């Protein structure tokens, strides 16, 4: 069926900056943009949609998130907004009672942040033992980079005084001893605890994926990333795709420790193109932690520290091997880099791997640096020379900007997520929310990038503010470029997919302080309404 949208503001996100009077959609493809009269003439018995002054623009494209985690976290206790250990215990206890979790089960909570607790520290096993000393209890930090287990969980996981720290990870210890206090930091340590508690949680992956997808669609996002997928995650998404449950496009990037080569062979049909809205996009490496947790790897010490700079998650030789394997396999690779030392490792390693593989920028590999929290201007320039894409978690300015001032000092904190510098260098920067770390709210992200206000109302890095058009490009056409899909998505142009969003007002005409208040009224995927549900 042909459809025509008219009588509203139409933002194409094309460089021509034209605002057509109408858009014609035919069989899920944008068939025409221009005058209403010409659109009607070109259409065959079209369904006419009067925008009534609302704004039509390309649907948003998720630069980086974890839809599998968003799906899983929907079944756990929500600890966001907790202000004390008492709050955490109260929510976990209420959750256990509500879900009737008894012997053989486990209690999991997600989203606490020690930075905003009265105690200004992480809880320990003793705190969680007060929730239960009979079944495992685990809480995951909002950043996803650290967590705490109770005594039962530590015992079941076999973690005791003899358990060593691992590469890029560590366990908290009771002062003056090697006895674990329940705290686990970064991937390898966390996984020892997570593997135990996840095995005790009833799962309904398809229902959880549908619920997570609905959240993204409600924010106008029609291309979603699963940015550190396990084999189990890929399998669950594939099963959802097989049953036709995916309405948005989902792109999985497999974590390097999850045997991506094997998965790429097993799901070979997903490697180059979507099948029922699912695709394997490539691979992912994690090179450090989080700045708000003081585990990001910096080139200079944290504020108030004489030597501590965070630490690497992986040796450079190993990083280069993973990159080389990806290049030789013809797949894209992404890297989590929050600290500038991690950014340096990623850039150096990629340059070396390119030389070893005999490839150049012209080979269009499009490696991505995820987060870029403290990436420096000199590093942005080097990124441009090798075609590396910065995907920035600019919401950090609001959510943790005040914490960064304390942890990094004013100069470095002002320069976090240097989006304006990236645009000025000519880089194809995109934005993301790293959901479930923060909600997948693109308009809040646009507000963050344009205003750069912290929770406490401070302007953090005024010179790194971008204009509204730049921010919108970062969540549309630039996002499409990172997926090699700029010819199909990200702008309203003839021949592209009709992935569109309708907003209650025009971001280009809205006071910048109100950008976060703009509402998504409808989301379309290939011309069909996917939000709200019909």
Buried (B, 14 or more C-beta within 10 A) or exposed (E): EBBBBBBBBBBBBBEEEEBBBBBBBBEBBBBBBBEBEBBBEBBEEBEBBEBEEBBBBBBBBBBBBBBBBBBBBBBBBBBBEBEEBBBBBEBBBEBBEEBEBEEEBBBBBBBBBBBBBEEEEBBBBEBBBBBBEEBBBBBBBBBBBBBBBBBBBBEBBEBEEEBEEBEBBBBBBBEEEEBBBBBBBBBBBBBBBBEBBBEBBEBEBBBBBBBBBBBBBBBBBBBBBBBBBBBEBBBBBBEBBEEEBBBBBBBBBBBBBBBBBEBBEBBEEBBEEBBBBBBBBBBBBBBBBBBBBBBBBBBBEBBEEEEEBBBBBBEBEBBBBBBBBBBEBEBBBBBBBBBBBBBBBBBBBBBBBBEBBEBEEEEEBBBBBBBBBBBBEEBBEBBBEBBBBBBBBBBBBBBBBBBBBBBBBEEBBBBBBBBBBBBEBEBBBBBBBBBBBBBBBBBBBBBBBBBBBBEEEEEBBEEBBBBBBBBBBBBBBBBBBBBBBBEBBBBBBEEBBBBBBBBBBBBBEBEBEEBBEBEBBBBBBBBBBBBEEE
